[in-house]
């Protein structure tokens, strides 16, 4: 049986068991957020783990998807499915427009450029009161529906989000093992060598950037239909830092990395929200960012390959055993 088939069965069993067993709406909401963030980090995994590019502006694409879905349904009364498609397309279009020039930058300059883009979009959300509602946001967003069927409960939305995530995981797994995936890995290892081998690195990096923006827009649109209220606070640069942290924590360029990273950081966020005020009375979100920064530094020093690499400990294949013997 192929690995992709096994992975698909595992995810489908997880969705089935959770949807039948779990009764807590709070737990469903946590799992939904993990699923939405994992969708975003899947795109970042392609961009950072394979194309070798970093982005601190993906909260902007996430927010553009959410606001597109919210504005089209509440002000222009679009069908929710059509609005969700627009929420996917708009961030991808903007990524295509800005990516060609932005991706010419390297390392720190690229990170700063994407961070600046994210901050500008966040300011637009706050100041564009006529369209975005300003700091008050947009309320009364309808539930996502397909015909007469509405995803109007946490249980239904959990199944939807995780089904989408499962399809993306399998699709991306096929992508990274294709010719395009091998070309992206070649760019990550050495862009100069890849270009000498005839690979159009600029085009592939742009495609990876657009793809990651499309996924962020998809997650944003789903988020708007789930929460039914959005405001700029959810799309600040803090969120972009969290997304990058999720990608690094889980492991760049790995199958389970985005999902593992999203689960760990969301769980950590919930814990910190309860613990930090007890340890530091009056503490705000800035302490959470400091803790994230410390975690990121420690990971880059001691475990740069991410937590998903821990699975190698359980790999007892003859090939790995032989490699270990040779090392000894």
C-alpha positions as CSV (number, residue, x, y, z in Angstrom):
1,X,0.0,0.0,0.0
2,X,1.3,3.4,-0.9
3,X,2.4,5.9,1.8
4,X,-0.1,8.5,0.5
5,X,-2.9,6.0,0.8
6,X,-1.9,5.2,4.4
7,X,-1.7,8.9,5.2
8,X,-5.1,9.5,3.7
9,X,-6.7,6.6,5.7
10,X,-5.1,7.9,9.0
11,X,-6.5,11.4,8.5
12,X,-10.0,10.2,7.4
13,X,-10.1,7.9,10.5
14,X,-9.1,10.8,12.7
15,X,-11.9,13.0,11.2
16,X,-14.4,10.2,11.7
17,X,-13.4,9.3,15.3
18,X,-13.3,13.0,16.4
19,X,-16.6,13.9,14.8
20,X,-18.3,11.0,16.5
21,X,-16.6,11.0,19.9
22,X,-15.9,14.7,20.8
23,X,-18.7,16.6,22.4
24,X,-17.0,19.8,23.5
25,X,-17.4,22.8,21.2
26,X,-14.3,24.3,22.7
27,X,-12.2,21.3,21.6
28,X,-13.8,21.5,18.2
29,X,-12.9,25.2,17.9
30,X,-9.3,24.4,18.8
31,X,-9.1,21.7,16.2
32,X,-10.7,24.0,13.6
33,X,-8.1,26.7,14.3
34,X,-5.3,24.1,14.1
35,X,-6.7,22.9,10.7
36,X,-6.9,26.5,9.3
37,X,-3.4,27.4,10.5
38,X,-2.1,24.1,9.1
39,X,-3.5,25.0,5.7
40,X,-1.6,28.3,5.8
41,X,1.6,26.6,7.0
42,X,1.3,24.1,4.2
43,X,1.8,26.9,1.8
44,X,4.7,28.4,3.8
45,X,6.2,24.9,3.9
46,X,6.4,24.9,0.1
47,X,7.7,28.5,0.0
48,X,10.3,28.1,2.8
49,X,11.0,24.4,2.9
50,X,11.3,23.8,-0.9
51,X,11.7,27.2,-2.7
52,X,14.0,28.4,0.1
53,X,12.2,31.8,0.5
54,X,11.0,33.3,3.8
55,X,7.8,35.4,4.3
56,X,6.7,37.4,7.3
57,X,3.7,38.7,5.6
58,X,1.3,35.8,5.3
59,X,-1.1,37.2,7.8
60,X,-1.8,39.8,5.2
61,X,-2.9,37.2,2.7
62,X,-4.9,35.4,5.4
63,X,-6.6,38.7,6.2
64,X,-7.3,39.5,2.6
65,X,-9.0,36.2,2.2
66,X,-11.2,36.8,5.3
67,X,-12.1,40.4,4.4
68,X,-12.9,39.4,0.8
69,X,-15.3,36.7,1.9
70,X,-16.8,39.0,4.6
71,X,-17.3,42.1,2.3
72,X,-18.7,40.2,-0.7
73,X,-21.3,38.3,1.4
74,X,-22.4,41.1,3.8
75,X,-22.3,44.1,1.5
76,X,-22.8,42.6,-2.0
77,X,-24.8,39.5,-1.0
78,X,-22.6,37.1,-3.0
79,X,-23.2,33.3,-2.5
80,X,-20.8,32.0,0.1
81,X,-19.1,29.6,-2.3
82,X,-18.5,32.3,-4.9
83,X,-17.1,34.6,-2.1
84,X,-14.8,31.8,-0.9
85,X,-13.4,31.4,-4.4
86,X,-12.8,35.1,-4.6
87,X,-11.1,35.0,-1.2
88,X,-8.7,32.5,-2.7
89,X,-8.1,34.3,-6.0
90,X,-7.5,37.8,-4.7
91,X,-4.5,37.0,-2.4
92,X,-3.0,34.9,-5.2
93,X,-3.4,37.8,-7.7
94,X,-1.8,40.3,-5.3
95,X,1.1,37.8,-4.6
96,X,1.6,37.6,-8.4
97,X,1.8,41.4,-8.6
98,X,4.2,42.0,-5.8
99,X,6.1,38.7,-5.9
100,X,8.1,39.3,-9.1
101,X,10.0,42.2,-7.6
102,X,9.9,41.2,-3.9
103,X,11.5,37.7,-4.6
104,X,14.5,39.3,-6.2
105,X,15.6,40.3,-2.7
106,X,17.6,37.9,-0.5
107,X,17.4,36.7,3.1
108,X,17.0,39.6,5.5
109,X,15.9,42.0,2.9
110,X,13.2,39.6,1.7
111,X,12.0,39.0,5.3
112,X,11.8,42.8,5.8
113,X,10.0,43.4,2.5
114,X,7.3,40.8,3.3
115,X,7.0,42.1,6.9
116,X,6.5,45.6,5.5
117,X,3.8,44.4,3.2
118,X,2.0,42.7,6.1
119,X,2.1,45.8,8.2
120,X,0.8,48.0,5.3
121,X,-2.2,45.6,4.8
122,X,-2.9,45.6,8.5
123,X,-3.0,49.4,8.5
124,X,-5.3,49.3,5.5
125,X,-7.7,47.0,7.5
126,X,-7.6,49.4,10.4
127,X,-8.0,52.6,8.4
128,X,-10.3,51.5,5.6
129,X,-13.5,52.0,7.7
130,X,-15.7,52.3,4.6
131,X,-14.9,48.8,3.4
132,X,-13.4,47.0,6.4
133,X,-15.3,48.5,9.3
134,X,-12.0,49.7,10.8
135,X,-11.0,48.4,14.3
136,X,-14.7,47.3,14.8
137,X,-14.5,44.9,11.9
138,X,-17.3,43.2,10.1
139,X,-20.1,41.2,11.8
140,X,-23.1,39.2,10.7
141,X,-21.1,37.1,8.2
142,X,-23.2,34.2,7.0
143,X,-22.3,30.6,7.5
144,X,-20.7,28.8,4.5
145,X,-23.4,26.9,2.7
146,X,-23.7,24.6,-0.3
147,X,-27.2,24.8,-1.6
148,X,-29.5,24.3,1.4
149,X,-26.7,22.6,3.5
150,X,-25.0,25.1,5.9
151,X,-21.9,24.5,7.9
152,X,-23.5,26.1,10.9
153,X,-22.0,24.0,13.8
154,X,-18.5,23.4,15.1
155,X,-18.8,19.7,14.3
156,X,-19.7,20.3,10.6
157,X,-17.0,22.9,10.2
158,X,-14.4,20.7,11.7
159,X,-15.2,18.0,9.2
160,X,-15.0,20.5,6.3
161,X,-11.7,22.1,7.4
162,X,-10.0,18.8,8.1
163,X,-11.3,17.3,4.8
164,X,-9.8,20.2,3.0
165,X,-6.6,19.9,4.9
166,X,-6.4,16.1,4.1
167,X,-6.8,16.8,0.4
168,X,-4.1,19.4,0.5
169,X,-1.7,17.2,2.4
170,X,-2.1,14.4,-0.2
171,X,-1.9,16.9,-3.1
172,X,1.2,18.6,-1.8
173,X,2.8,15.2,-1.1
174,X,2.4,14.3,-4.8
175,X,3.6,17.8,-5.8
176,X,6.9,17.6,-3.8
177,X,7.7,14.2,-5.3
178,X,7.1,15.4,-8.9
179,X,9.5,17.0,-11.3
180,X,8.4,20.5,-10.0
181,X,9.1,19.4,-6.4
182,X,12.6,18.2,-7.3
183,X,13.3,21.5,-9.1
184,X,12.2,23.4,-6.0
185,X,14.5,21.4,-3.8
186,X,17.3,22.1,-6.2
187,X,16.7,25.8,-5.9
188,X,16.7,25.5,-2.1
189,X,20.1,23.7,-2.1
190,X,21.8,26.0,-4.7
191,X,19.9,28.5,-6.9
192,X,23.0,29.0,-8.9
193,X,23.5,25.3,-9.6
194,X,19.8,24.9,-10.4
195,X,19.9,27.7,-13.0
196,X,22.9,26.2,-14.6
197,X,20.9,22.9,-14.9
198,X,18.2,24.8,-16.8
199,X,15.7,25.4,-14.0
200,X,13.9,28.7,-14.2
201,X,14.3,29.6,-10.5
202,X,12.6,33.0,-10.7
203,X,9.4,31.5,-12.2
204,X,9.3,28.6,-9.7
205,X,9.8,30.9,-6.7
206,X,7.0,33.1,-7.9
207,X,4.7,30.1,-8.4
208,X,5.5,28.9,-4.8
209,X,4.8,32.4,-3.4
210,X,1.5,32.6,-5.3
211,X,0.5,29.1,-4.2
212,X,1.2,29.9,-0.5
213,X,-0.9,33.1,-0.8
214,X,-3.8,31.1,-2.4
215,X,-3.8,28.7,0.6
216,X,-3.6,31.6,3.1
217,X,-6.6,33.2,1.3
218,X,-8.5,29.9,1.5
219,X,-7.9,29.7,5.2
220,X,-8.9,33.3,5.6
221,X,-12.2,32.8,3.8
222,X,-13.0,29.7,5.9
223,X,-12.1,31.6,9.1
224,X,-14.5,34.4,8.2
225,X,-17.3,31.9,7.6
226,X,-16.5,30.0,10.8
227,X,-16.2,33.0,13.2
228,X,-18.9,35.1,11.4
229,X,-17.0,38.2,12.6
230,X,-13.6,39.5,11.7
231,X,-11.5,42.4,12.9
232,X,-7.9,43.5,12.0
233,X,-6.5,42.1,15.3
234,X,-6.4,38.6,13.9
235,X,-4.2,39.6,11.0
236,X,-1.4,41.5,12.6
237,X,2.3,40.9,12.1
238,X,2.1,38.8,15.3
239,X,0.1,36.2,13.3
240,X,2.8,36.2,10.5
241,X,5.5,35.4,13.1
242,X,3.3,32.6,14.5
243,X,2.9,31.1,11.0
244,X,6.7,31.1,10.4
245,X,7.2,29.6,13.9
246,X,4.7,26.9,13.1
247,X,6.6,26.0,9.9
248,X,10.0,25.9,11.7
249,X,8.7,24.0,14.7
250,X,7.0,21.3,12.6
251,X,9.9,21.0,10.2
252,X,10.4,22.6,6.9
253,X,10.0,20.4,3.8
254,X,8.3,17.6,5.7
255,X,4.8,15.9,5.3
256,X,3.6,16.2,8.9
257,X,5.6,19.3,9.8
258,X,2.9,22.0,9.1
259,X,0.2,20.1,11.0
260,X,2.5,19.3,13.9
261,X,3.8,22.8,14.1
262,X,0.3,24.3,14.0
263,X,-0.9,21.9,16.7
264,X,2.0,22.6,19.0
265,X,1.9,26.4,18.7
266,X,-1.9,26.6,19.1
267,X,-1.8,24.4,22.2
268,X,1.1,26.5,23.5
269,X,-0.9,29.7,22.9
270,X,-3.8,28.4,24.9
271,X,-1.5,27.5,27.7
272,X,0.4,30.8,27.7
273,X,-2.9,32.7,27.7
274,X,-3.8,31.0,31.0
275,X,-0.3,30.9,32.6
276,X,1.4,34.2,31.7
277,X,-1.2,36.5,33.5
278,X,-0.7,34.3,36.6
279,X,3.0,34.7,36.6
280,X,3.1,38.3,35.3
281,X,0.0,40.2,36.4
282,X,-1.2,42.6,33.7
283,X,0.9,40.9,31.0
284,X,-0.2,41.3,27.4
285,X,0.4,39.7,24.1
286,X,4.0,41.1,23.9
287,X,5.2,38.5,26.4
288,X,3.8,35.8,24.2
289,X,5.8,37.1,21.2
290,X,8.9,37.2,23.4
291,X,8.4,33.5,24.4
292,X,7.9,32.6,20.7
293,X,11.1,34.3,19.8
294,X,13.0,32.3,22.5
295,X,11.5,29.1,21.3
296,X,12.5,29.9,17.7
297,X,16.1,30.7,18.7
298,X,16.4,27.5,20.7
299,X,14.9,25.4,17.9
300,X,17.3,26.9,15.3
301,X,20.2,26.1,17.6
302,X,19.3,22.7,18.9
303,X,16.7,21.3,16.5
304,X,16.8,23.2,13.2
305,X,15.1,20.3,11.3
306,X,12.0,20.6,13.4
307,X,10.0,18.3,15.6
308,X,8.8,16.1,12.8
309,X,12.4,14.8,12.6
310,X,11.7,13.0,15.9
311,X,10.0,10.3,13.8
312,X,13.4,9.2,12.5
313,X,14.1,7.8,16.0
314,X,11.4,5.1,15.3
315,X,12.6,4.3,11.8
316,X,14.2,0.8,12.2
317,X,14.4,0.1,8.4
318,X,17.4,-2.1,7.3
319,X,18.7,0.9,5.3
320,X,18.8,3.2,8.3
321,X,20.3,0.4,10.5
322,X,23.0,-0.1,7.9
323,X,23.7,3.7,7.8
324,X,24.0,3.8,11.6
325,X,26.4,0.8,11.6
326,X,28.6,2.5,9.0
327,X,28.7,5.6,11.1
328,X,29.8,3.6,14.1
